[in-house]
Amino acid sequence: MVDDGTDFSEELRKISNSLENALDTFGPSSRQAHAILNMLKDCLHRLNHHKLKTAAEVDADLLNSAMGLLKLGE
């Protein structure tokens, strides 16, 4: 958890699950999937701007999975 109370692992887990559900339900070009993809990008952007110590606290497998989902939006 970060000093500001953000638990990036939990946030990434929720966003990743939501994105997978949106992709399965609505497809990759849906508004829902794009909105959740933007949430994922924002979360990763905020994570990137925290200290290296903070990044080490995020589950590596979960972060790798989130980055893989991010590639789906390209």
C-alpha positions in Angstrom: 0.0 0.0 0.0 1.2 3.5 -0.8 1.4 6.4 1.6 -1.8 7.9 0.0 -3.7 4.7 0.8 -3.6 3.3 -2.7 -3.3 -0.5 -2.9 -2.1 -0.9 -6.5 -2.3 -4.7 -6.4 -5.9 -4.7 -5.4 -6.7 -1.9 -7.8 -5.0 -3.7 -10.7 -6.8 -6.9 -9.8 -10.2 -5.3 -9.9 -9.5 -3.4 -13.2 -8.0 -6.5 -14.8 -11.1 -8.5 -13.9 -13.4 -5.8 -15.1 -11.5 -5.5 -18.4 -11.6 -9.3 -18.9 -15.4 -9.3 -18.3 -16.0 -6.4 -20.6 -13.9 -8.0 -23.4 -15.9 -11.3 -23.0 -19.3 -9.6 -22.8 -19.0 -6.6 -25.1 -15.9 -7.2 -27.2 -12.6 -5.3 -27.6 -14.0 -2.3 -29.5 -16.8 -1.6 -27.0 -17.1 1.7 -25.1 -17.0 -0.4 -21.9 -13.7 -2.1 -22.7 -12.1 1.3 -23.8 -13.3 3.0 -20.6 -11.8 0.2 -18.4 -8.6 0.2 -20.5 -8.3 3.9 -19.8 -8.7 3.2 -16.1 -5.9 0.6 -16.4 -3.6 3.0 -18.2 -4.3 5.6 -15.5 -3.5 3.2 -12.7 -0.3 2.1 -14.4 0.7 5.7 -15.0 0.2 6.5 -11.3 2.1 3.4 -10.3 5.0 4.4 -12.5 5.2 7.8 -10.8 5.7 6.3 -7.3 9.0 5.4 -5.8 10.7 2.1 -6.8 9.9 0.8 -3.3 6.2 1.1 -4.0 6.5 -0.7 -7.3 8.2 -3.6 -5.5 5.1 -3.9 -3.3 2.9 -4.7 -6.3 2.4 -8.3 -7.1 4.7 -9.0 -10.1 2.5 -11.6 -11.8 -0.5 -9.3 -11.5 1.4 -6.4 -12.9 2.6 -8.6 -15.8 -1.0 -9.7 -16.5 -2.2 -6.1 -16.4 0.5 -5.1 -18.9 -0.6 -7.9 -21.2 -4.2 -6.7 -21.1 -2.9 -3.2 -21.9 -1.4 -4.6 -25.1 -4.9 -5.7 -26.2 -5.9 -2.1 -26.4 -3.2 -1.2 -28.9 
